Amino acid sequence: MYQLQLFAEAVQGKKMVYLYRIQKDAATADGTILAFTTENGRSKSKDADSTATKDGSIRTPGTAEVEITATSILAKGDRMIDKLEDAMDHDDLIEVWEANLSEPADSGENKFKGMYFQGYLTEFEKTSSAEDYVECSLTFGINGSGKRGDVTVTVEQQEIADYVFADTKKTENAGGIGE
């Protein structure tokens, strides 16, 4: 008998967020979401060697390789892109968190199911056409395959990723990003 998951809810792309930090800054900086992210991706691939035998070939799996990609519109005053580019130039290790904002964790407030990775920025591209905004494309080569766990995403970081409910009372900072 088939067990079908009826009325399953799909995860919207804007609910999957990535946070970044240069590992050497771990004592002084939190993970940061890139403003105006248009796309993220994570891919995992594994080569396999084939050995011919009298009974047919057998496959030996290799080591998994993980890449994380990010594309964002450059926000005025955003220093994280500069920090990431400098980290690439200096071969600095970068921490990356993947958090699914549609799956709150049981471990506490502002905690979400996710994964943690360490790796290096392997590709950096900044594109500026006459009609469009400046776009930054990043590719991270990840060490290992990452670890599952609960990721803290602050309310402020959630606001960058998506609009959250705002009350009618005045707030201390009514300005937007880049002001």
C-alpha positions in Angstrom: 0.0 0.0 0.0 1.3 3.5 -0.9 1.5 6.1 1.8 0.9 9.5 0.1 1.6 12.7 1.9 -1.6 14.6 1.2 -1.6 18.4 1.3 2.2 18.6 1.7 3.4 22.2 1.9 6.2 23.1 -0.5 9.1 25.2 0.8 9.4 28.6 -0.9 12.8 29.6 -2.0 12.8 32.8 0.1 12.5 30.6 3.2 15.9 28.9 2.6 18.5 31.4 3.7 22.3 31.3 3.8 24.5 33.1 6.3 28.2 33.7 5.9 31.2 34.6 8.2 34.9 34.6 7.7 36.1 31.9 10.2 38.9 34.1 11.7 36.2 36.6 12.7 34.2 34.0 14.7 34.9 35.7 18.1 33.8 39.2 16.9 31.1 38.7 14.2 27.8 36.9 13.7 26.9 35.1 10.5 25.5 37.5 8.0 22.8 37.3 5.3 23.6 38.9 2.0 21.0 41.6 1.3 19.0 41.3 -1.9 19.8 37.7 -2.6 18.1 36.5 -5.7 19.2 32.9 -5.7 21.1 30.4 -3.6 22.0 26.8 -4.4 23.8 23.8 -2.9 25.0 20.9 -5.1 26.6 17.7 -4.1 28.3 15.4 -6.5 30.3 12.2 -6.3 32.4 10.4 -8.9 32.6 6.6 -8.9 35.4 4.4 -10.3 34.4 1.4 -12.3 36.4 -1.9 -12.2 35.7 -4.6 -14.8 35.3 -8.1 -13.4 34.3 -11.4 -15.0 30.8 -10.9 -13.6 30.4 -7.4 -14.7 31.6 -4.0 -13.5 31.6 -3.0 -9.9 31.5 0.7 -8.8 33.6 2.3 -6.0 32.2 5.6 -4.9 34.6 8.5 -4.5 34.4 11.4 -2.1 31.4 13.8 -2.2 32.1 17.3 -3.4 29.8 20.1 -2.2 29.4 23.6 -3.7 27.3 26.4 -2.5 26.3 29.3 -4.8 24.8 32.7 -4.1 23.7 35.5 -6.4 22.7 38.9 -5.0 22.1 42.4 -6.0 24.8 44.6 -4.5 23.4 46.7 -1.7 24.8 50.2 -1.2 27.1 50.1 1.8 27.2 46.3 2.0 30.7 45.4 3.3 30.2 41.6 3.4 30.8 41.2 -0.3 34.1 43.0 0.1 35.0 40.8 3.1 34.2 37.7 1.1 36.3 38.8 -1.9 39.2 39.6 0.4 38.8 36.2 2.0 39.2 34.7 -1.4 42.3 36.7 -2.1 43.9 35.6 1.3 42.6 31.9 1.2 40.6 32.5 4.4 38.2 29.8 5.6 34.6 30.8 5.4 31.7 29.5 7.4 28.3 29.0 5.7 25.0 28.2 7.4 21.9 27.0 5.5 18.7 27.7 7.4 15.1 26.7 6.5 12.9 29.4 7.9 9.8 27.3 7.3 11.1 24.7 9.8 11.5 26.2 13.3 13.6 24.0 15.6 12.6 22.9 19.0 15.9 24.1 20.6 14.9 27.7 21.1 13.6 31.0 19.8 14.9 32.1 16.4 16.4 28.6 15.8 15.7 26.8 12.5 16.6 23.4 11.0 19.7 23.7 8.9 23.3 22.8 8.1 26.7 24.2 8.8 29.6 24.2 6.3 33.2 25.4 6.0 35.0 26.1 2.8 36.6 28.6 0.5 35.3 31.1 -2.0 36.4 29.6 -5.3 34.6 31.9 -7.8 33.6 35.6 -7.5 31.9 37.6 -10.3 30.6 41.2 -10.1 28.5 42.1 -13.2 27.3 45.6 -13.9 25.2 46.2 -17.1 23.8 49.6 -18.1 20.2 48.8 -17.4 20.3 46.5 -14.4 21.6 46.6 -10.8 25.1 45.4 -10.0 24.9 41.6 -9.4 27.4 39.5 -7.5 27.8 35.8 -8.1 29.7 33.6 -5.6 30.7 30.0 -5.5 32.0 28.3 -2.4 34.0 25.0 -2.5 33.0 23.2 0.7 35.3 21.0 2.9 33.5 17.7 3.7 29.8 17.4 3.4 28.5 19.7 6.2 26.7 18.9 9.5 23.0 19.1 10.3 21.9 21.1 13.3 19.9 24.1 14.4 20.8 27.5 13.1 20.1 30.8 14.9 18.6 33.4 12.6 17.9 36.7 14.4 14.7 38.7 13.8 16.8 41.3 12.0 18.3 38.7 9.7 14.8 37.3 9.0 13.7 40.8 8.1 16.5 41.0 5.6 15.5 37.7 4.1 11.8 38.5 4.1 9.3 40.9 5.5 8.1 40.0 8.9 5.1 41.4 10.8 5.5 45.0 11.9 3.3 46.6 14.6 1.8 50.1 14.3 4.0 51.5 17.1 7.0 53.6 16.1 10.4 51.9 15.8 13.9 53.2 16.6 15.1 52.6 13.0 12.4 53.3 10.4 14.9 53.5 7.6 15.4 50.8 5.0 18.5 49.0 3.9 21.3 51.3 2.6 19.9 54.4 4.2 
